[in-house]
């Protein structure tokens, strides 16, 4: 068993009034090749604004192709990387903390409060469990820098959520992705393995290693194994046996 932190302890922050905005990326394929930038956005993301609003964003230099600002008449090519910079906005109120009930070098379990989004989506891009995890100095590690090991997110292309903050944004026909950050000790910053709805409270499991993530994902796919693991977790104070999560 790896060394564990003293638990429970609280991870908390003070959310800023404004977030940092967000960059939505699309990767151009054949179906939008030879299409003008303005036509791409008005056709694919018509629910996120009409032609006048997308023209305003383009002329405000919020749209770029391959990291270069372009005009509305730019003709897209296959493999172009199109980026829309959504300007900073005020996110709805959300809890600023959660309690960690178990922590090791491979697994962290938190008690997620209701009202806190797990992964970025819609109006919530900063006020999330993921942001709190990345902002905490885990064990010997410092704060996050970018490393591999994907964390699946609900955020992708330029679609913006509705006023209730429950909308989902997607690109490339599916879910977007984030890369799991890594601390100075070589261990990954904990990343959620499953989801709980924003209004739901409960135990949320987060992996710090690729092996733990794979083990937990497999357990989630096998509901019988998952039930056994959760029972062991509750009865043995967080220790698990035979699943490679310790």
ZIZIVEN-V260632 format. One record per residue. N is the residue number from 1. PHI is phi as a letter, one per 30 degrees, with the letter a starting at -180 (999 if undefined). Layout:
N,PHI + N,PHI
This chain:
1,999 + 2,d + 3,d + 4,c + 5,d + 6,d + 7,b + 8,d + 9,b + 10,c + 11,c + 12,b + 13,a + 14,b + 15,d + 16,d + 17,d + 18,c + 19,d + 20,c + 21,i + 22,a + 23,c + 24,c + 25,c + 26,b + 27,c + 28,d + 29,c + 30,d + 31,d + 32,c + 33,d + 34,i + 35,c + 36,d + 37,e + 38,d + 39,d + 40,e + 41,d + 42,d + 43,d + 44,d + 45,b + 46,d + 47,d + 48,c + 49,k + 50,d + 51,d + 52,d + 53,d + 54,d + 55,d + 56,d + 57,d + 58,d + 59,d + 60,d + 61,i + 62,c + 63,c + 64,b + 65,b + 66,h + 67,i + 68,b + 69,d + 70,b + 71,c + 72,d + 73,c + 74,e + 75,c + 76,d + 77,b + 78,e + 79,i + 80,d + 81,c + 82,c + 83,b + 84,c + 85,c + 86,d + 87,d + 88,e + 89,b + 90,d + 91,d + 92,d + 93,e + 94,a + 95,e + 96,c + 97,a + 98,b + 99,c + 100,c + 101,c + 102,a + 103,a + 104,b + 105,d + 106,b + 107,b + 108,b + 109,c + 110,b + 111,c + 112,d + 113,d + 114,d + 115,j + 116,c + 117,d + 118,d + 119,c + 120,e + 121,a + 122,h + 123,d + 124,c + 125,c + 126,c + 127,d + 128,b + 129,e + 130,e + 131,d + 132,d + 133,d + 134,d + 135,d + 136,c + 137,d + 138,d + 139,h + 140,d + 141,d + 142,d + 143,d + 144,d + 145,b + 146,d + 147,b + 148,d + 149,j + 150,d + 151,c + 152,d + 153,b + 154,d + 155,c + 156,b + 157,d + 158,d + 159,d + 160,c + 161,d + 162,d + 163,d + 164,d + 165,i + 166,c + 167,d + 168,c + 169,c + 170,b + 171,b + 172,h + 173,i + 174,a + 175,d + 176,d + 177,b + 178,b + 179,c + 180,d + 181,d + 182,b + 183,d + 184,d + 185,d + 186,i + 187,c + 188,d + 189,d + 190,e + 191,b + 192,e + 193,c + 194,b + 195,b + 196,b + 197,e + 198,e + 199,d + 200,c + 201,c + 202,l + 203,d + 204,b + 205,c + 206,b + 207,c + 208,c + 209,b + 210,d + 211,d + 212,d + 213,d + 214,d + 215,d + 216,d + 217,d + 218,d + 219,d + 220,d + 221,d + 222,c + 223,d + 224,d + 225,d + 226,d + 227,d + 228,d + 229,d + 230,d + 231,d + 232,d + 233,d + 234,d + 235,d + 236,c + 237,i + 238,j + 239,d + 240,b + 241,b + 242,i + 243,c + 244,i + 245,c + 246,d
